């Protein structure tokens, strides 16, 4: 899940998505399309949480 902040009641309309921020300027989503688009709107739209990174494969210790 991703959490974003911008102007209160901000509404973002695009042909493929519709995002409505609440009266405190907060929007939460789990939609990958919305997350990808909103991440590209920085710094106007700020992501409040840290993006989840995919786990890396374990590395072998050097001998």
N, CA, C and O atoms as CSV, one atom per row, in Angstrom:
chain,resi,resn,atom,element,x,y,z
A,1,UNK,N,N,0.840,-1.174,0.000
A,1,UNK,CA,C,0.000,0.000,0.000
A,1,UNK,C,C,0.886,1.238,0.000
A,1,UNK,O,O,1.949,1.252,0.621
A,2,UNK,N,N,0.450,2.252,-0.686
A,2,UNK,CA,C,1.187,3.511,-0.771
A,2,UNK,C,C,0.308,4.643,-0.244
A,2,UNK,O,O,-0.906,4.650,-0.445
A,3,UNK,N,N,0.942,5.594,0.431
A,3,UNK,CA,C,0.221,6.723,1.024
A,3,UNK,C,C,0.850,8.009,0.509
A,3,UNK,O,O,2.070,8.167,0.542
A,4,UNK,N,N,0.006,8.937,0.028
A,4,UNK,CA,C,0.466,10.180,-0.584
A,4,UNK,C,C,-0.177,11.387,0.082
A,4,UNK,O,O,-1.228,11.281,0.713
A,5,UNK,N,N,0.486,12.561,-0.073
A,5,UNK,CA,C,-0.052,13.808,0.466
A,5,UNK,C,C,0.172,14.925,-0.553
A,5,UNK,O,O,1.218,15.013,-1.196
A,6,UNK,N,N,-0.851,15.775,-0.675
A,6,UNK,CA,C,-0.775,16.985,-1.509
A,6,UNK,C,C,-1.824,17.968,-0.987
A,6,UNK,O,O,-2.180,17.915,0.190
A,7,UNK,N,N,-2.312,18.843,-1.825
A,7,UNK,CA,C,-3.321,19.821,-1.417
A,7,UNK,C,C,-4.620,19.127,-1.002
A,7,UNK,O,O,-4.994,18.122,-1.606
A,8,UNK,N,N,-5.305,19.634,0.004
A,8,UNK,CA,C,-6.586,19.042,0.412
A,8,UNK,C,C,-7.598,19.042,-0.738
A,8,UNK,O,O,-7.694,20.005,-1.499
A,9,UNK,N,N,-8.339,17.955,-0.847
A,9,UNK,CA,C,-9.383,17.770,-1.862
A,9,UNK,C,C,-8.871,17.831,-3.292
A,9,UNK,O,O,-9.654,18.061,-4.214
A,10,UNK,N,N,-7.586,17.632,-3.496
A,10,UNK,CA,C,-7.025,17.637,-4.854
A,10,UNK,C,C,-7.560,16.444,-5.628
A,10,UNK,O,O,-7.639,15.332,-5.105
A,11,UNK,N,N,-7.926,16.687,-6.878
A,11,UNK,CA,C,-8.471,15.643,-7.730
A,11,UNK,C,C,-7.628,15.549,-8.989
A,11,UNK,O,O,-7.379,16.556,-9.654
A,12,UNK,N,N,-7.193,14.350,-9.316
A,12,UNK,CA,C,-6.351,14.097,-10.479
A,12,UNK,C,C,-7.127,13.221,-11.448
A,12,UNK,O,O,-7.470,12.081,-11.134
A,13,UNK,N,N,-7.399,13.759,-12.622
A,13,UNK,CA,C,-8.173,13.037,-13.632
A,13,UNK,C,C,-7.317,12.772,-14.856
A,13,UNK,O,O,-6.743,13.695,-15.434
A,14,UNK,N,N,-7.233,11.522,-15.246
A,14,UNK,CA,C,-6.562,11.089,-16.461
A,14,UNK,C,C,-7.455,10.035,-17.096
A,14,UNK,O,O,-8.277,9.436,-16.402
A,15,UNK,N,N,-7.320,9.792,-18.384
A,15,UNK,CA,C,-8.202,8.789,-19.012
A,15,UNK,C,C,-8.154,7.419,-18.339
A,15,UNK,O,O,-9.161,6.712,-18.295
A,16,UNK,N,N,-6.983,7.041,-17.814
A,16,UNK,CA,C,-6.857,5.710,-17.226
A,16,UNK,C,C,-7.021,5.673,-15.711
A,16,UNK,O,O,-7.062,4.589,-15.129
A,17,UNK,N,N,-7.116,6.849,-15.046
A,17,UNK,CA,C,-7.277,6.836,-13.596
A,17,UNK,C,C,-7.949,8.093,-13.074
A,17,UNK,O,O,-7.955,9.141,-13.720
A,18,UNK,N,N,-8.523,7.951,-11.867
A,18,UNK,CA,C,-9.171,9.061,-11.173
A,18,UNK,C,C,-8.762,8.962,-9.708
A,18,UNK,O,O,-9.089,7.989,-9.028
A,19,UNK,N,N,-8.044,9.977,-9.226
A,19,UNK,CA,C,-7.540,9.986,-7.858
A,19,UNK,C,C,-8.130,11.189,-7.143
A,19,UNK,O,O,-8.049,12.310,-7.646
A,20,UNK,N,N,-8.727,10.970,-5.967
A,20,UNK,CA,C,-9.322,12.040,-5.165
A,20,UNK,C,C,-8.691,12.020,-3.780
A,20,UNK,O,O,-8.863,11.057,-3.033
A,21,UNK,N,N,-7.959,13.079,-3.432
A,21,UNK,CA,C,-7.365,13.204,-2.107
A,21,UNK,C,C,-8.436,13.686,-1.133
A,21,UNK,O,O,-9.355,14.405,-1.526
A,22,UNK,N,N,-8.320,13.294,0.135
A,22,UNK,CA,C,-9.336,13.661,1.124
A,22,UNK,C,C,-9.145,15.099,1.613
A,22,UNK,O,O,-8.296,15.825,1.097
A,23,UNK,N,N,-9.923,15.500,2.591
A,23,UNK,CA,C,-9.896,16.886,3.072
A,23,UNK,C,C,-8.599,17.237,3.803
A,23,UNK,O,O,-8.325,18.410,4.054
A,24,UNK,N,N,-7.804,16.224,4.142
A,24,UNK,CA,C,-6.491,16.463,4.747
A,24,UNK,C,C,-5.370,16.353,3.715
A,24,UNK,O,O,-4.198,16.516,4.056
A,25,UNK,N,N,-5.719,16.079,2.461
A,25,UNK,CA,C,-4.721,15.953,1.398
A,25,UNK,C,C,-4.052,14.600,1.355
A,25,UNK,O,O,-2.938,14.481,0.844
A,26,UNK,N,N,-4.706,13.568,1.884
A,26,UNK,CA,C,-4.138,12.225,1.964
A,26,UNK,C,C,-4.877,11.292,1.003
A,26,UNK,O,O,-6.098,11.363,0.861
A,27,UNK,N,N,-4.110,10.414,0.347
A,27,UNK,CA,C,-4.679,9.382,-0.530
A,27,UNK,C,C,-3.884,8.102,-0.332
A,27,UNK,O,O,-2.653,8.128,-0.344
A,28,UNK,N,N,-4.582,6.974,-0.149
A,28,UNK,CA,C,-3.949,5.668,0.009
A,28,UNK,C,C,-4.438,4.746,-1.097
A,28,UNK,O,O,-5.613,4.772,-1.464
A,29,UNK,N,N,-3.530,3.928,-1.628
A,29,UNK,CA,C,-3.893,3.019,-2.709
A,29,UNK,C,C,-3.011,1.779,-2.701
A,29,UNK,O,O,-1.901,1.784,-2.168
A,30,UNK,N,N,-3.536,0.715,-3.307
A,30,UNK,CA,C,-2.756,-0.489,-3.560
A,30,UNK,C,C,-2.692,-0.763,-5.062
A,30,UNK,O,O,-2.100,-1.752,-5.496
A,31,UNK,N,N,-3.304,0.117,-5.849
A,31,UNK,CA,C,-3.352,-0.029,-7.297
A,31,UNK,C,C,-1.984,0.312,-7.894
A,31,UNK,O,O,-1.487,1.424,-7.711
A,32,UNK,N,N,-1.375,-0.640,-8.607
A,32,UNK,CA,C,-0.033,-0.437,-9.163
A,32,UNK,C,C,0.021,0.695,-10.190
A,32,UNK,O,O,1.017,1.415,-10.258
A,33,UNK,N,N,-1.035,0.862,-10.987
A,33,UNK,CA,C,-1.074,1.939,-11.975
A,33,UNK,C,C,-1.086,3.304,-11.288
A,33,UNK,O,O,-0.370,4.216,-11.702
A,34,UNK,N,N,-1.892,3.441,-10.251
A,34,UNK,CA,C,-1.945,4.698,-9.500
A,34,UNK,C,C,-0.617,4.984,-8.812
A,34,UNK,O,O,-0.146,6.122,-8.821
A,35,UNK,N,N,-0.010,3.963,-8.216
A,35,UNK,CA,C,1.272,4.141,-7.527
A,35,UNK,C,C,2.347,4.602,-8.506
A,35,UNK,O,O,3.094,5.536,-8.214
A,36,UNK,N,N,2.428,3.959,-9.649
A,36,UNK,CA,C,3.433,4.329,-10.651
A,36,UNK,C,C,3.241,5.770,-11.119
A,36,UNK,O,O,4.210,6.517,-11.246
A,37,UNK,N,N,1.997,6.158,-11.374
A,37,UNK,CA,C,1.729,7.512,-11.843
A,37,UNK,C,C,2.024,8.553,-10.767
A,37,UNK,O,O,2.669,9.564,-11.042
A,38,UNK,N,N,1.553,8.309,-9.537
A,38,UNK,CA,C,1.743,9.276,-8.455
A,38,UNK,C,C,3.213,9.416,-8.054
A,38,UNK,O,O,3.642,10.499,-7.657
A,39,UNK,N,N,3.986,8.335,-8.153
A,39,UNK,CA,C,5.420,8.431,-7.870
A,39,UNK,C,C,6.108,9.380,-8.845
A,39,UNK,O,O,7.098,10.020,-8.493
A,40,UNK,N,N,5.595,9.473,-10.056
A,40,UNK,CA,C,6.162,10.375,-11.061
A,40,UNK,C,C,5.724,11.824,-10.893
A,40,UNK,O,O,6.217,12.693,-11.612
A,41,UNK,N,N,4.827,12.106,-9.981
A,41,UNK,CA,C,4.315,13.467,-9.764
A,41,UNK,C,C,5.068,14.216,-8.669
A,41,UNK,O,O,4.669,15.320,-8.298
A,42,UNK,N,N,6.129,13.649,-8.156
A,42,UNK,CA,C,6.922,14.323,-7.114
A,42,UNK,C,C,7.575,15.559,-7.709
A,42,UNK,O,O,7.946,15.512,-8.881
A,43,UNK,N,N,7.737,16.629,-7.011
A,43,UNK,CA,C,7.538,16.852,-5.597
A,43,UNK,C,C,6.141,17.379,-5.247
A,43,UNK,O,O,5.834,17.559,-4.069
A,44,UNK,N,N,5.289,17.630,-6.253
A,44,UNK,CA,C,3.959,18.168,-5.955
A,44,UNK,C,C,3.128,17.200,-5.113
A,44,UNK,O,O,2.440,17.608,-4.177
A,45,UNK,N,N,3.201,15.924,-5.455
A,45,UNK,CA,C,2.527,14.888,-4.675
A,45,UNK,C,C,3.624,14.101,-3.962
A,45,UNK,O,O,4.485,13.494,-4.600
A,46,UNK,N,N,3.579,14.122,-2.633
A,46,UNK,CA,C,4.637,13.529,-1.814
A,46,UNK,C,C,4.220,12.148,-1.321
A,46,UNK,O,O,3.114,11.967,-0.813
A,47,UNK,N,N,5.114,11.180,-1.477
A,47,UNK,CA,C,4.842,9.838,-0.942
A,47,UNK,C,C,5.279,9.800,0.511
A,47,UNK,O,O,6.423,10.126,0.829
A,48,UNK,N,N,4.369,9.400,1.395
A,48,UNK,CA,C,4.629,9.425,2.826
A,48,UNK,C,C,5.255,8.134,3.344
A,48,UNK,O,O,5.995,8.159,4.327
A,49,UNK,N,N,4.970,7.021,2.702
A,49,UNK,CA,C,5.562,5.756,3.141
A,49,UNK,C,C,6.805,5.472,2.298
A,49,UNK,O,O,7.084,6.188,1.337
A,50,UNK,N,N,7.535,4.442,2.653
A,50,UNK,CA,C,8.702,4.065,1.855
A,50,UNK,C,C,8.296,2.936,0.925
A,50,UNK,O,O,7.635,1.986,1.344
A,51,UNK,N,N,8.691,3.039,-0.345
A,51,UNK,CA,C,8.323,1.983,-1.291
A,51,UNK,C,C,8.906,0.644,-0.856
A,51,UNK,O,O,10.040,0.569,-0.383
A,52,UNK,N,N,8.117,-0.401,-1.023
A,52,UNK,CA,C,8.593,-1.735,-0.676
A,52,UNK,C,C,9.558,-2.214,-1.747
A,52,UNK,O,O,9.256,-2.173,-2.940
A,53,UNK,N,N,10.719,-2.667,-1.306
A,53,UNK,CA,C,11.696,-3.189,-2.244
A,53,UNK,C,C,11.551,-4.695,-2.320
A,53,UNK,O,O,11.240,-5.364,-1.335
A,54,UNK,N,N,11.785,-5.214,-3.524
A,54,UNK,CA,C,11.725,-6.656,-3.697
A,54,UNK,C,C,12.944,-7.260,-3.004
A,54,UNK,O,O,14.035,-6.693,-3.072
A,55,UNK,N,N,12.776,-8.394,-2.343
A,55,UNK,CA,C,13.913,-8.994,-1.658
A,55,UNK,C,C,15.001,-9.409,-2.633
A,55,UNK,O,O,14.722,-9.960,-3.698
A,56,UNK,N,N,16.228,-9.143,-2.260
A,56,UNK,CA,C,17.353,-9.500,-3.110
A,56,UNK,C,C,17.735,-10.944,-2.843
A,56,UNK,O,O,17.518,-11.474,-1.753
A,57,UNK,N,N,18.304,-11.564,-3.855
A,57,UNK,CA,C,18.764,-12.941,-3.697
A,57,UNK,C,C,19.933,-12.955,-2.721
A,57,UNK,O,O,20.773,-12.056,-2.748
A,58,UNK,N,N,19.992,-13.956,-1.867
A,58,UNK,CA,C,21.104,-14.009,-0.910
A,58,UNK,C,C,22.431,-14.161,-1.653
A,58,UNK,O,O,22.525,-14.876,-2.650
A,59,UNK,N,N,23.429,-13.486,-1.155
A,59,UNK,CA,C,24.752,-13.556,-1.780
A,59,UNK,C,C,25.608,-14.577,-1.058
A,59,UNK,O,O,25.480,-14.779,0.149
A,60,UNK,N,N,26.463,-15.201,-1.801
A,60,UNK,CA,C,27.352,-16.181,-1.206
A,60,UNK,C,C,28.537,-15.471,-0.570
A,60,UNK,O,O,29.083,-14.537,-1.157
A,61,UNK,N,N,28.941,-15.899,0.617
A,61,UNK,CA,C,30.096,-15.260,1.253
A,61,UNK,C,C,31.378,-15.588,0.491
A,61,UNK,O,O,31.547,-16.690,-0.030
A,62,UNK,N,N,32.272,-14.609,0.441
A,62,UNK,CA,C,33.555,-14.828,-0.221
A,62,UNK,C,C,34.458,-15.662,0.665
A,62,UNK,O,O,34.437,-15.528,1.889
A,63,UNK,N,N,35.246,-16.520,0.049
A,63,UNK,CA,C,36.176,-17.375,0.805
A,63,UNK,C,C,37.542,-16.770,0.884
A,63,UNK,O,O,38.444,-17.356,1.482
